Amino acid sequence: MVIDTPNAVQAHRDAVIQPIGLADFMLLPTGMSFDARRSSIPWMGVMKHYGKEAAFVMNRVKRGTVAFRDAKKLSLKEGRR
């Protein structure tokens, strides 16, 4: 099952929590911008709180840039272990 959440998923947190319980694995899309990470990293905490396996999927990235390297480093630190 795939659940495609709205961009402002934080505003609909309660509605999203229930389907999370049905998932075996969650993919959390993120980008390399500060705003993208500011949104996605707290959701990784929600996944960990509910004991869900999850990983980030980075999109719209520019490889070879400092911003990409920093975003990747932070995503690996905060993401799946």
C-alpha positions in Angstrom: 0.0 0.0 0.0 1.2 3.5 -0.8 0.0 6.5 1.1 0.9 9.8 -0.6 0.6 12.5 2.0 0.1 16.2 1.3 3.0 18.7 1.4 1.7 20.2 4.7 1.4 16.8 6.3 2.2 18.3 9.7 -1.2 20.0 9.6 -2.8 16.6 9.2 -0.8 14.6 11.7 -3.7 12.8 13.4 -5.1 11.7 10.0 -1.7 10.3 9.0 -0.9 8.4 12.2 -3.6 5.8 11.7 -2.4 4.6 8.2 1.2 4.5 9.5 0.1 1.7 11.8 -0.7 -0.4 8.7 2.7 0.1 7.0 5.6 -2.3 7.2 8.0 0.3 5.9 7.8 4.0 5.4 9.6 6.1 2.7 9.9 9.8 3.7 10.6 12.1 0.8 13.0 15.0 1.4 15.2 17.3 -0.5 18.4 19.1 0.1 16.9 22.4 1.3 16.7 23.4 4.9 12.9 23.6 4.7 12.7 20.1 3.3 14.8 18.7 6.1 13.0 20.8 8.7 9.8 19.0 7.7 11.0 15.5 7.1 13.4 14.9 10.1 10.6 15.3 12.7 8.6 12.8 10.8 11.4 10.3 11.1 11.1 10.8 14.9 7.4 9.9 14.6 8.3 6.7 12.7 10.8 5.8 15.4 8.3 6.6 18.1 5.8 4.2 16.6 8.5 1.5 16.0 8.3 1.8 12.2 11.1 1.0 9.8 11.6 4.0 7.6 14.1 5.7 5.3 14.5 9.0 3.6 14.2 9.3 -0.2 16.0 12.4 -1.4 14.6 14.1 -4.5 15.4 17.2 -6.6 19.1 17.1 -5.6 22.1 18.5 -7.2 24.9 16.0 -6.7 28.4 17.3 -6.0 27.1 20.4 -4.1 27.9 21.3 -0.5 24.1 21.5 0.2 23.6 17.9 -1.1 26.5 16.6 0.9 25.2 18.3 4.1 21.7 17.1 3.5 22.8 13.5 2.8 25.0 13.5 6.0 22.1 14.7 8.2 19.6 12.3 6.6 22.0 9.4 7.2 22.4 10.5 10.8 18.7 10.9 11.5 17.4 8.2 9.3 17.4 4.4 9.3 20.0 2.7 11.3 
